[in-house]
C-alpha cells in the first residue's frame, strides 16, 4: 500500500512525514528504508501479530507495511509547474490513496502561506491543482482516442466516457465522485487520474484539541463537512504529537498517550483507516521461523492470497489449511485447534477472511 501525503506549505505535512519515517526507523519489526529522499516505509500496527508472536516465539516477526510518499511542491499553480509541481504530481499518479493534510491549528509563529487559517480555501486550492492536471491528461487522451475512432468504431463508448469526465472536471468535480459502470472504471484506470484516487483528509490540530476529541475545533468541523460532501474520509491528527512519540518504545508510547487520555496515536489510526478505505485485509502465516502478516484485497480467493507469498504457491495451489485468529487464540495452540477439528481444509474458491491464519499446500 502506497499513500501520498499532500498539502500546502506550513500545514504540518513535513512534520507528519518526519514522524512517519522516524517511526519506521525505530520499528523493531520492520527495518525502515528510504527508497528515495521523500519515501518512507513503516510497519502496519496489528495487535494480533503481537499475540501470535507471543504464541510462537519465532526467529522473526514481519508486519505488513505501508509506504508513504511526501509529495512536496504543491502550491497554487502546481499543475503548470509552480513549486516543482509537475515533478511531484507525477509521484501522486503512482500512489493508491492520498492523505491530504489540512491545517486546523492556530499558531502565530507559523505563517500560513495564504495569510490565515481557512481549511475550505486550502482544500479547494489543492483539489483544483489536481483537477487541472487531470484535465490536461484527459484532453490528450481524448484527442488520441477521437483520432483512433476514425479507424476503430469500437472506441465510441470510450470517447463518450472521456468527454463526460472532461465536462465534470471542468465543473470542478473530482473523478472519484463521477458515477461510472465497472467497464468504464476499467477504462479510467488506464489513465491514472489524480482525482480518481480515494482521499483521507488529515486535520492537523493542536495537541490540546486532539486530546480533547476536537469538540471545539471549528476548522475540523469544516473539513468534516467537506469530506462528507465528497464521500471522503476525515481523521483528526496532531503531527507535532506524532513527532514526539515516533521514537518511543511501545510501552513508553502507550504511557504517553494514556496520560493524554488518547487510546491510539493518529498515525496508527491513519494507517488502519487507509486499509479500510482501500478495501484491504490481513491474513497470517505462522511458525517457529516466522510469524507474518500479508496484505490482500477483500474478496481475494485462496490461490490469489497464496500468490502474495510466492507465485509458485498460486500456480501449484492444492488447498489451504485455515483457522480464524480468534479460534486459534481461544484454543491456545494450533495442535489443540486441530484436535478440536477447528482447522479447515479449503479449496480454490475459498475467499480469505481478515485474520485468517493459513498454511498453503502446493505442488509445482
GUVEXTI-725710 format. One record per residue: z, y, x negated of N, C-alpha, C in turn; residue in one letter; residue number from 1. Coordinates in pm, whole numbers, always signed. Each point is the difference from the previous one (the first is absolute). Example, Ala and Ser with C-alpha at 12.3 -4.5 7.8 and 13.67 -1.06 7.14 Angstrom:
2
nw nv nu caw cav cau cw cv cu r k
+780 -569 -1319 +0 +119 +89 +0 +120 -90 A 1
-72 +105 +35 +6 +119 -82 +73 +109 +77 S 2
//
This chain:
364
nw nv nu caw cav cau cw cv cu r k
+0 -119 -85 +0 +119 +85 +0 +123 -89 X 1
-94 +89 +25 -12 +123 -79 +15 +120 +93 X 2
+97 +87 -30 +27 +118 +83 -28 +127 -81 X 3
-73 +92 +61 -29 +127 -66 +94 +108 +50 X 4
+63 +72 -93 +92 +109 +38 -75 +132 -9 X 5
-9 +71 +113 -68 +130 +2 +96 +107 +50 X 6
-37 +123 -23 +81 +112 +46 -33 +125 -80 X 7
+37 +114 +53 -21 +126 -71 +93 +10 -121 X 8
-26 +92 -93 +94 +21 -111 +137 +44 +52 X 9
+104 -36 -73 +139 +42 +28 +55 -50 +134 X 10
-48 -117 +44 +57 -58 +122 +92 -118 -33 X 11
+8 -36 -129 +85 -111 -43 -76 -127 -29 X 12
-133 +10 -1 -85 -118 -23 +24 -61 -139 X 13
+1 +85 -101 +19 -51 -137 +141 -52 -20 X 14
+99 +65 +62 +138 -49 -9 +10 -139 +59 X 15
-66 -21 +115 +1 -132 +64 -71 -102 -89 X 16
-114 +37 -55 -74 -93 -85 +80 -36 -124 X 17
+67 +100 -59 +82 -27 -118 +115 -94 +34 X 18
+56 +16 +119 +106 -91 +45 -54 -142 +16 X 19
-120 -10 +53 -64 -130 +20 -24 -70 -134 X 20
-56 +73 -96 -31 -60 -129 +127 -36 -76 X 21
+104 +81 +15 +127 -30 -65 +64 -123 +62 X 22
-13 -13 +132 +52 -119 +68 -72 -124 -51 X 23
-130 +14 -21 -76 -113 -53 +43 -35 -140 X 24
+27 +101 -82 +40 -23 -138 +134 -71 -8 X 25
+88 +27 +99 +133 -56 -2 +8 -135 +73 X 26
-108 -42 +64 +3 -123 +79 +15 -122 -90 X 27
+101 -81 +28 +21 -122 -80 -98 -109 +40 X 28
-58 +14 +120 -83 -107 +54 -149 +21 -24 X 29
-37 +120 -32 -142 +25 -24 -12 +109 -106 X 30
-63 -35 -110 -14 +96 -108 -93 +112 +41 X 31
+50 +122 -7 -82 +116 +35 -116 +11 -98 X 32
-115 +30 +54 -114 +24 -88 -74 +124 +46 X 33
-50 +76 -94 -80 +117 +32 -145 -37 -23 X 34
-74 -13 +109 -141 -37 -11 -80 +122 -46 X 35
+33 +115 +54 -54 +128 -43 +118 +96 +2 X 36
-15 +122 -56 +112 +93 +3 +51 +32 +139 X 37
-83 -18 +103 +42 +36 +135 +15 -122 +92 X 38
+23 -117 -59 +16 -121 +80 +128 -72 -41 X 39
+81 -39 +99 +123 -74 -27 +11 -120 +90 X 40
+58 -109 -53 +18 -123 +77 +149 -28 +12 X 41
+46 -32 +121 +143 -22 +21 +20 -119 +93 X 42
+112 -70 -17 +31 -118 +81 +31 +39 +144 X 43
-42 -85 +93 +31 +21 +142 +139 -57 +28 X 44
+92 +82 +49 +136 -50 +27 -2 -104 +112 X 45
+66 -115 -23 +6 -104 +102 +127 -82 -26 X 46
+100 +20 +85 +129 -67 -18 -13 -152 +8 X 47
-101 -48 +72 -19 -145 +14 -31 -63 -136 X 48
-76 +73 -82 -36 -51 -132 +125 -13 -87 X 49
+92 +95 +15 +126 -4 -75 +82 -122 +38 X 50
+4 -32 +131 +76 -116 +48 -64 -129 -53 X 51
-132 -8 +4 -69 -120 -50 +21 -16 -151 X 52
+8 +111 -70 +27 -6 -144 +139 -58 -25 X 53
+97 +42 +83 +135 -55 -11 +4 -149 +30 X 54
-87 -45 +89 -4 -142 +38 -63 -86 -110 X 55
-107 +51 -63 -77 -82 -95 +32 +31 -147 X 56
+59 +116 -27 +28 +41 -138 -120 -24 -92 X 57
-116 +56 +35 -123 -28 -76 -3 +72 -135 X 58
-96 -40 -83 -19 +67 -128 -45 +144 +21 X 59
-77 +24 +108 -40 +138 +30 -21 +17 +150 X 60
+19 +124 +44 -23 +39 +139 -108 +107 +1 X 61
-99 -18 +86 -111 +96 +5 -12 +58 +140 X 62
+24 +129 +10 -16 +71 +128 -148 +26 +28 X 63
-32 +20 +125 -129 +61 +33 +4 +141 -58 X 64
-116 +57 -26 -2 +133 -61 -87 +96 +80 X 65
+29 +128 -19 -81 +103 +61 -41 +97 -111 X 66
-123 +46 +8 -54 +93 -100 -9 +138 +62 X 67
+59 +98 -65 -5 +138 +46 -93 +81 -90 X 68
-89 +76 +62 -92 +85 -74 +34 +146 +31 X 69
+33 +76 -103 +33 +141 +17 -131 +80 +3 X 70
-40 +43 +119 -128 +72 +15 +26 +148 -20 X 71
-19 +46 -122 +23 +141 -31 -123 +82 +38 X 72
+12 +131 -9 -115 +87 +15 -43 +30 +141 X 73
+80 -39 +101 -39 +28 +138 +53 +138 +43 X 74
-89 +94 +1 +30 +136 +45 -113 +43 +94 X 75
+13 +114 +59 -106 +51 +86 -128 +14 -84 X 76
-108 -59 +48 -126 +2 -74 -21 -124 -86 X 77
+92 -99 +10 -12 -121 -83 -130 -73 +24 X 78
-48 +0 +125 -123 -72 +32 -121 +62 -69 X 79
+15 +123 -48 -108 +68 -72 +31 +12 -148 X 80
+101 -79 -45 +28 -5 -143 +116 +84 -47 X 81
+66 +75 +91 +114 +82 -43 +115 -92 -43 X 82
+72 +42 -106 +117 -74 -44 -30 -144 -40 X 83
-113 -23 -64 -43 -135 -38 -15 -91 +121 X 84
-26 +60 +114 -1 -72 +127 -93 -119 +5 X 85
-124 +16 -45 -97 -109 +12 +45 -126 -72 X 86
+56 +20 -119 +46 -114 -79 +107 -79 +75 X 87
+96 +72 +57 +112 -68 +64 -32 -47 +141 X 88
-94 +65 +66 -44 -51 +130 -61 -139 -16 X 89
-67 -22 -113 -59 -133 -24 +109 -105 -13 X 90
+118 +39 -53 +111 -94 -12 +51 -42 +138 X 91
-3 +92 +97 +51 -32 +133 -88 -104 +67 X 92
-129 -1 -32 -91 -97 +63 +40 -143 -34 X 93
+75 -18 -109 +35 -134 -46 +134 -50 +56 X 94
+75 +84 +72 +131 -41 +48 -7 -59 +140 X 95
+106 -76 +36 +6 -64 +132 +57 +95 +106 X 96
+90 +87 -42 +62 +94 +94 +42 +125 -76 X 97
+24 +107 +75 +34 +129 -60 +144 +38 +35 X 98
+77 +35 -102 +133 +58 +20 -17 +151 -15 X 99
+10 +72 +110 -20 +146 -1 +137 +66 -5 X 100
+35 +54 -117 +131 +64 -18 -6 +143 +53 X 101
+92 +31 +92 +4 +131 +64 +136 +65 -29 X 102
-3 +124 -45 +125 +68 -33 +74 +43 +127 X 103
+124 -50 +12 +85 +34 +114 +136 +52 -48 X 104
+6 +50 -121 +126 +54 -54 -19 +146 -40 X 105
+107 +75 +13 +1 +140 -41 +61 +10 -139 X 106
-65 +72 -89 +55 +22 -135 -72 +121 -61 X 107
+73 +110 -11 -61 +124 -51 -44 -11 -145 X 108
+57 -97 -73 -35 -16 -141 -132 -75 -19 X 109
-47 -67 +105 -127 -74 -8 -100 +69 +90 X 110
-94 +71 -60 -95 +81 +76 -102 -89 +68 X 111
-22 +23 +128 -104 -74 +72 -135 +62 -33 X 112
-100 -84 -21 -132 +46 -42 -62 +98 +100 X 113
+41 -9 +128 -54 +91 +101 +105 +97 +54 X 114
+110 +14 -74 +95 +107 +30 +122 -38 +81 X 115
-14 -89 +99 +116 -36 +82 -11 -146 +44 X 116
+109 -51 +59 +3 -139 +44 -63 -11 +138 X 117
-112 -71 +7 -73 -14 +126 -72 -135 +1 X 118
+70 -106 +43 -59 -135 -5 -132 -13 +76 X 119
-11 +68 +114 -122 -11 +79 -120 +51 -78 X 120
+15 +116 -64 -108 +58 -81 -30 -89 -121 X 121
+105 -51 -65 -18 -82 -120 -76 -129 +32 X 122
+38 -64 +110 -67 -123 +42 -147 +28 +31 X 123
-25 +109 +70 -137 +37 +36 -83 +26 -126 X 124
+59 +65 -100 -72 +30 -125 -48 -128 -66 X 125
+90 -97 -15 -36 -127 -65 -101 -77 +86 X 126
+29 -11 +130 -88 -77 +88 -142 +57 +4 X 127
-12 +132 -1 -133 +61 +1 -78 -31 -127 X 128
+69 -1 -113 -68 -33 -126 -53 -143 +3 X 129
+80 -91 +57 -45 -139 +9 -117 -12 +99 X 130
+7 +75 +109 -109 +0 +99 -128 +57 -60 X 131
+11 +111 -75 -117 +60 -65 -65 -100 -96 X 132
+84 -71 -76 -53 -99 -95 -70 -113 +75 X 133
+57 -43 +114 -62 -105 +80 -132 +46 +61 X 134
-3 +125 +43 -123 +56 +58 -115 -5 -101 X 135
+32 +36 -122 -102 -1 -105 -53 -142 -20 X 136
+91 -97 +2 -37 -140 -20 -81 -53 +119 X 137
+44 +33 +120 -64 -52 +121 -139 +60 +19 X 138
-17 +126 -41 -132 +65 +9 -100 -67 -93 X 139
+46 -38 -119 -89 -69 -95 -38 -138 +55 X 140
+99 -68 +58 -26 -133 +56 -97 +11 +119 X 141
+19 +102 +83 -87 +20 +116 -143 +26 -44 X 142
-16 +79 -103 -135 +32 -50 -71 -126 -49 X 143
+73 -83 -77 -60 -124 -52 -32 -99 +112 X 144
+95 -16 +94 -18 -99 +107 -111 +42 +96 X 145
-6 +130 +32 -105 +50 +89 -138 -21 -62 X 146
-9 +15 -130 -127 -21 -70 -38 -149 +3 X 147
+102 -87 -21 -26 -145 +1 -34 -51 +139 X 148
+47 +72 +104 -23 -39 +139 -150 -9 +33 X 149
-79 +81 -66 -145 +2 +27 -63 -136 -27 X 150
+58 -73 -95 -56 -132 -32 +87 -114 +50 X 151
+117 +30 +52 +92 -104 +47 +72 +50 +124 X 152
-52 -36 +116 +53 +49 +129 +140 -54 +30 X 153
+42 -104 -73 +134 -57 +24 +111 +96 -43 X 154
-37 +106 -74 +99 +97 -47 +30 +108 +104 X 155
-61 -10 +118 +16 +104 +103 +147 +19 +39 X 156
+73 -111 +17 +141 +10 +40 +85 +63 -110 X 157
-35 -30 -124 +74 +59 -112 -22 +151 -5 X 158
-124 +43 +20 -30 +144 +2 +77 +68 +113 X 159
+0 -63 +115 +71 +56 +117 +151 +13 -30 X 160
+58 -102 -64 +142 +3 -36 +29 +112 -100 X 161
-82 +11 -102 +23 +101 -105 -13 +140 +59 X 162
-93 +19 +89 -15 +131 +65 +124 +34 +83 X 163
+55 -102 +68 +120 +23 +81 +120 +33 -89 X 164
+13 -71 -110 +110 +25 -94 -12 +140 -59 X 165
-124 +39 -34 -24 +134 -55 +43 +107 +99 X 166
-33 -18 +128 +39 +98 +103 +152 +12 +11 X 167
+69 -114 -6 +145 +1 +12 +66 +65 -122 X 168
-54 -28 -117 +52 +62 -123 -17 +152 +6 X 169
-113 +44 +51 -25 +144 +11 +96 +68 +98 X 170
+57 -79 +91 +102 +52 +92 +140 -5 -61 X 171
+9 -50 -125 +129 -8 -67 +77 -127 +30 X 172
-68 -103 +49 +67 -125 +37 -15 -103 -112 X 173
+111 -56 -51 -11 -103 -104 -62 -127 +54 X 174
-68 -74 -85 -73 -120 +41 +95 -105 +59 X 175
+124 -9 -51 +94 -101 +51 +32 +19 +148 X 176
-25 +120 +54 +29 +27 +140 -123 -12 +90 X 177
-113 -42 -58 -122 -19 +79 -5 -144 +50 X 178
-20 -19 +129 -6 -135 +56 -133 -66 -37 X 179
+9 -117 -62 -120 -74 -40 +18 -147 +33 X 180
-111 -71 +12 +4 -145 +23 +24 -70 -134 X 181
+37 -129 +1 +17 -74 -126 -126 +4 -87 X 182
-119 -10 +63 -125 +5 -77 -20 +137 -65 X 183
+34 +104 +76 -13 +136 -54 +100 +23 -114 X 184
+118 -59 +14 +100 +14 -106 -49 -63 -129 X 185
-70 -113 +12 -56 -66 -118 -98 +92 -72 X 186
-81 +72 +77 -96 +95 -59 +75 +112 -72 X 187
+101 +56 +66 +75 +111 -59 +75 -42 -126 X 188
+40 -126 -5 +71 -50 -119 -87 +4 -125 X 189
-132 +2 +20 -91 +3 -115 -18 +142 -55 X 190
+54 +101 +70 -20 +138 -42 +121 +57 -74 X 191
+115 -67 +6 +122 +43 -71 +39 +143 +34 X 192
+16 +26 +128 +36 +135 +44 +150 +25 -19 X 193
+33 +118 -49 +140 +34 -28 +85 +3 +125 X 194
-54 +58 +109 +80 +19 +120 +4 -125 +88 X 195
-60 -110 -48 +11 -126 +73 +128 -74 -39 X 196
+63 +43 -109 +117 -71 -51 +125 +36 +80 X 197
+88 -99 +24 +124 +30 +71 +88 +93 -82 X 198
+82 +80 +69 +81 +104 -65 +147 -14 +37 X 199
+84 +18 -101 +144 +20 +24 +34 +139 -51 X 200
+55 +82 +88 +48 +132 -43 +141 -16 -55 X 201
+18 +32 -127 +133 -3 -62 +57 +141 +5 X 202
+95 +22 +91 +61 +133 +16 +108 +18 -105 X 203
-34 +75 -103 +93 +18 -111 +102 +108 +34 X 204
+126 -40 +9 +104 +95 +42 +115 +2 -98 X 205
+96 +85 +27 +116 +11 -88 +88 -124 +12 X 206
+83 -20 -101 +92 -115 +1 +93 +5 +121 X 207
+44 +120 +33 +91 +17 +114 -67 -40 +131 X 208
-124 +47 +22 -72 -33 +123 -30 -150 +7 X 209
-36 -59 -114 -31 -143 -3 +124 -83 +35 X 210
+114 +38 -58 +125 -72 +26 +48 +18 +143 X 211
-31 +117 +59 +46 +29 +137 -99 -45 +106 X 212
-89 -90 -37 -98 -54 +95 -88 +109 +61 X 213
-26 +107 -78 -94 +108 +31 +14 +61 +139 X 214
+121 +1 +53 +17 +50 +137 -37 +147 +17 X 215
+16 +78 -107 -23 +144 +14 -124 +50 -75 X 216
-85 -91 -45 -115 +43 -79 -122 +21 +90 X 217
-28 +126 +32 -111 +32 +90 -136 -34 -62 X 218
-6 +8 -133 -127 -33 -66 -34 -147 +19 X 219
+102 -86 -10 -22 -143 +23 -49 -24 +143 X 220
+57 +70 +95 -41 -14 +139 -147 +37 +19 X 221
-44 +102 -75 -142 +41 +5 -90 -111 -50 X 222
+39 -59 -115 -79 -108 -58 -3 -121 +93 X 223
+112 -28 +62 +10 -113 +93 -97 +17 +118 X 224
-8 +122 +51 -89 +28 +113 -147 -18 -42 X 225
-33 +46 -120 -138 -13 -50 -35 -147 -19 X 226
+92 -76 -60 -23 -143 -23 -22 -73 +132 X 227
+80 +36 +101 -11 -62 +131 -138 +25 +61 X 228
-49 +123 -15 -131 +36 +57 -114 -72 -72 X 229
+21 -36 -126 -104 -66 -80 +11 -153 +1 X 230
+111 -50 +54 +24 -144 -8 +39 -42 -141 X 231
+58 +94 -77 +42 -28 -138 +151 -27 -1 X 232
+50 -46 -115 +143 -23 -18 +62 +121 -70 X 233
+131 +19 +20 +71 +106 -71 +135 -53 -46 X 234
+37 +34 -124 +127 -46 -54 +72 +114 -70 X 235
+131 +14 +23 +78 +96 -78 +22 -55 -140 X 236
-5 +86 -98 +24 -41 -138 +58 +118 -76 X 237
+78 -28 -102 +49 +106 -90 -43 -39 -140 X 238
-107 +60 -47 -56 -35 -131 +101 +24 -111 X 239
+77 +107 +13 +101 +33 -102 +105 -111 -8 X 240
+42 -48 +116 +98 -109 +6 -58 -128 -60 X 241
-126 -30 +34 -65 -120 -55 -7 +7 -152 X 242
-24 +120 -53 -6 +18 -145 +137 -27 -64 X 243
+107 +38 +71 +137 -21 -52 +37 -147 -4 X 244
-42 -77 +102 +46 -139 +9 -99 -101 -60 X 245
-117 +47 -39 -106 -92 -44 +41 -84 -120 X 246
+77 +57 -92 +35 -72 -122 +130 -78 +11 X 247
+66 +6 +117 +128 -68 +16 -19 -150 +21 X 248
+100 -77 -42 +1 -142 +31 +23 -18 +150 X 249
-30 -119 +51 +5 -25 +144 +136 +34 +60 X 250
+109 -45 -65 +134 +23 +54 +35 +149 +1 X 251
-37 +70 -109 +27 +144 -9 -78 +76 +107 X 252
-124 -43 +21 -85 +65 +99 +59 -15 +140 X 253
+45 -122 +33 +60 -24 +131 +125 +83 +20 X 254
+81 +11 -106 +123 +79 +7 -31 +148 +24 X 255
-101 +49 -71 -42 +140 +12 -45 +30 +143 X 256
-83 -89 +55 -52 +21 +135 +111 -13 +105 X 257
+93 -93 -22 +112 -15 +93 +86 +126 +8 X 258
+18 +65 -115 +77 +124 -2 -68 +109 +81 X 259
-133 -6 +6 -75 +97 +80 -9 -41 +148 X 260
+41 -124 +27 -11 -50 +137 -141 -44 +34 X 261
-77 -40 -103 -139 -43 +19 -11 -147 -37 X 262
-61 -80 +88 -10 -144 -24 -104 -35 -105 X 263
-115 +68 +6 -110 -28 -92 -57 +129 -55 X 264
-50 -7 -125 -70 +114 -55 -135 +19 +68 X 265
-50 +121 -3 -127 +29 +65 -117 -77 -58 X 266
+4 -25 -132 -110 -71 -65 -10 -144 +51 X 267
+113 -67 +14 +1 -137 +53 -59 -2 +141 X 268
+42 +95 +83 -49 +7 +138 -150 +30 +0 X 269
-42 +88 -90 -141 +38 -10 -88 -122 -29 X 270
+44 -84 -93 -77 -120 -35 -3 -96 +117 X 271
+114 -20 +65 +7 -92 +114 -88 +48 +116 X 272
+3 +131 +26 -82 +55 +108 -149 -9 -34 X 273
-32 +13 -128 -140 -13 -43 -50 -141 +26 X 274
+86 -100 -26 -34 -138 +31 -33 -14 +148 X 275
+89 +55 +83 -17 -8 +146 -131 +69 +42 X 276
-25 +117 -58 -118 +79 +34 -129 -75 -29 X 277
-1 -73 -109 -121 -71 -43 -7 -143 +54 X 278
+98 -39 +81 -2 -134 +57 +22 -108 -103 X 279
+90 +26 -98 +26 -96 -107 +130 -75 +24 X 280
+7 -123 -48 +123 -80 +4 +17 -70 -135 X 281
+117 -61 -20 +26 -74 -124 +34 -145 +31 X 282
-53 -91 -83 +50 -139 +1 +51 -30 -140 X 283
+76 -110 -12 +66 -28 -127 -37 -138 -54 X 284
-6 -9 -133 -4 -129 -67 +126 -8 -85 X 285
+61 -120 -5 +131 -14 -66 +1 -120 -92 X 286
+89 +4 -100 +15 -111 -92 +86 +41 -117 X 287
+34 -93 -89 +86 +32 -115 -66 +93 -102 X 288
-133 +1 -3 -70 +86 -96 -19 +141 +55 X 289
-31 +11 +130 -32 +132 +55 +27 +5 +150 X 290
+59 +111 +42 +9 +35 +142 -84 +125 +16 X 291
-94 -3 +95 -98 +110 +5 -38 +37 +144 X 292
-20 +129 +21 -50 +50 +128 -149 +30 -15 X 293
-76 -38 +102 -145 +23 +2 -36 +84 +122 X 294
-90 +94 -17 -39 +88 +110 -132 -46 +61 X 295
+0 -14 +133 -123 -33 +72 -7 +86 +126 X 296
-117 +5 +60 -14 +70 +127 +48 -89 +114 X 297
+63 +61 +98 +45 -73 +118 -121 -70 +63 X 298
+17 -127 +35 -110 -76 +59 -74 -88 -100 X 299
+40 +5 -127 -66 -82 -103 +35 -148 +19 X 300
-101 -86 -4 +23 -144 +13 +41 -60 -136 X 301
+53 -120 +7 +58 -64 -118 -93 -5 -122 X 302
-129 -39 +16 -87 -3 -119 -16 +138 -64 X 303
-9 +105 +84 -13 +136 -53 +125 +43 -77 X 304
+117 -40 +51 +125 +31 -69 +6 -75 -133 X 305
-46 -125 +2 -3 -79 -124 -89 +64 -104 X 306
-110 +61 +48 -94 +66 -91 +59 +121 -70 X 307
+108 +58 +56 +67 +112 -67 +64 -47 -131 X 308
+41 -128 -1 +63 -55 -121 -107 -39 -102 X 309
-102 -72 +48 -111 -38 -89 -117 -43 +88 X 310
-119 +33 -41 -119 -35 +79 -14 -152 +15 X 311
+47 -78 -99 -5 -146 +9 +85 -50 +116 X 312
+112 +69 +26 +89 -41 +109 -72 +10 +134 X 313
-82 +105 +14 -73 +19 +125 -118 -98 +9 X 314
-68 -14 -112 -120 -86 -2 +35 -145 +28 X 315
+112 -48 -57 +37 -141 +15 +116 -22 +96 X 316
+22 +96 +90 +115 -6 +91 +5 -131 +79 X 317
+118 -64 +0 +21 -121 +79 +95 +31 +116 X 318
+118 +49 -35 +98 +38 +102 +104 +93 -62 X 319
+83 +56 +87 +109 +86 -46 +131 -54 +55 X 320
+100 -13 -86 +134 -38 +44 +78 +129 +21 X 321
+45 +23 +123 +51 +132 +39 +138 -8 +64 X 322
+85 +95 -35 +126 +20 +70 +26 +150 +7 X 323
+55 +46 +110 +33 +141 +13 +119 +36 -88 X 324
+3 +121 -49 +109 +46 -87 +137 -23 +64 X 325
+17 +41 +125 +130 -12 +66 +45 -145 +10 X 326
-95 -90 +30 +34 -143 +9 +43 -55 -135 X 327
-70 +41 -105 +35 -47 -135 +139 +45 -40 X 328
+30 +127 +23 +131 +54 -38 +110 -66 +82 X 329
-24 -20 +129 +100 -65 +86 +26 -143 -44 X 330
-103 -68 -54 +14 -139 -45 +73 -10 -133 X 331
-8 +104 -80 +70 +0 -129 -83 -45 -117 X 332
-102 -80 +25 -90 -44 -107 -126 -59 +62 X 333
-105 -13 -82 -124 -59 +49 +20 -148 +33 X 334
+81 -68 -80 +26 -142 +23 +68 -21 +135 X 335
+100 +84 +30 +71 -11 +128 -94 +32 +116 X 336
-89 +98 -20 -95 +37 +105 -96 -115 +28 X 337
-44 -70 -106 -90 -114 +17 +70 -114 +74 X 338
+127 -21 -32 +77 -107 +66 +16 +28 +150 X 339
+2 +129 +35 +11 +40 +141 -137 +4 +70 X 340
-104 -24 -76 -135 +0 +57 -53 +140 +29 X 341
+50 +100 -74 -38 +140 +26 -123 +44 -79 X 342
-35 -78 -103 -118 +34 -81 -124 -59 +67 X 343
-91 +88 +41 -118 -42 +77 -123 -17 -90 X 344
-88 -89 +39 -129 -16 -67 -105 +69 +85 X 345
-62 +104 -55 -96 +81 +76 -140 -11 -62 X 346
-101 +7 +87 -138 -11 -45 -71 +133 -16 X 347
-134 -7 -3 -82 +118 -32 +8 +111 +104 X 348
+35 -34 +124 +2 +102 +106 +136 +70 +13 X 349
+96 -43 -79 +134 +60 +10 -3 +146 -47 X 350
+57 +89 +80 +10 +142 -36 +136 +23 -66 X 351
-3 +39 -126 +124 +21 -76 +80 +116 +59 X 352
+132 -22 +15 +88 +101 +59 +81 +72 -107 X 353
+44 +120 +32 +84 +76 -92 +128 -80 -29 X 354
+33 -18 -127 +122 -72 -38 -18 -149 -19 X 355
-120 -52 +23 -24 -143 -23 +22 -34 -148 X 356
+66 -112 -24 +11 -55 -136 -98 -117 -3 X 357
-97 +6 -93 -115 -92 +7 -22 -73 -131 X 358
-31 -129 +13 -51 -79 -113 -140 -47 +40 X 359
-101 +36 -78 -138 -38 +32 -39 -129 -72 X 360
-62 -89 +75 -56 -122 -58 -152 +19 -6 X 361
-58 -31 -117 -145 +21 -14 -58 -102 -98 X 362
-131 -11 +3 -69 -93 -89 -138 +56 -33 X 363
-29 +17 -128 -134 +49 -39 -58 -94 -106 X 364
//
